[in-house]
Amino acid sequence: MNIERIVLMVAGTMVLLSLILGLMFHPYWFFLTAFVGANLIFSSITGFCPMVLVLRKLGLKHGSPFTKREV
């Protein structure tokens, strides 16, 4: 799995999790949803994503998230 796929998976998971927590427990969880969305917008404009720095230090490689896997 490459960095781009992990970033997409974590962002989607955080949005869905924070929505569920906001609906079930407390509306303050929606601030996490807004934070993730704002970070995605910021990342698309600037090309900088803090999670990529962490994943790169863990040794993961870049790749296109929307291409077929080579067998």
Residue pairs with C-beta under 8 A, 6 or more apart in sequence:
1 60
2 60
2 61
2 62
2 63
2 64
2 65
3 52
3 55
3 56
3 60
3 61
3 62
3 63
4 62
4 63
4 64
4 65
5 63
5 65
6 51
6 55
6 60
7 49
7 51
7 52
7 55
8 65
10 51
11 36
11 39
11 40
14 32
14 33
14 36
15 33
15 36
15 37
18 29
18 30
18 32
18 33
18 36
19 29
19 30
19 33
21 29
21 32
22 28
22 29
22 30
22 33
39 49
39 50
42 48
43 49
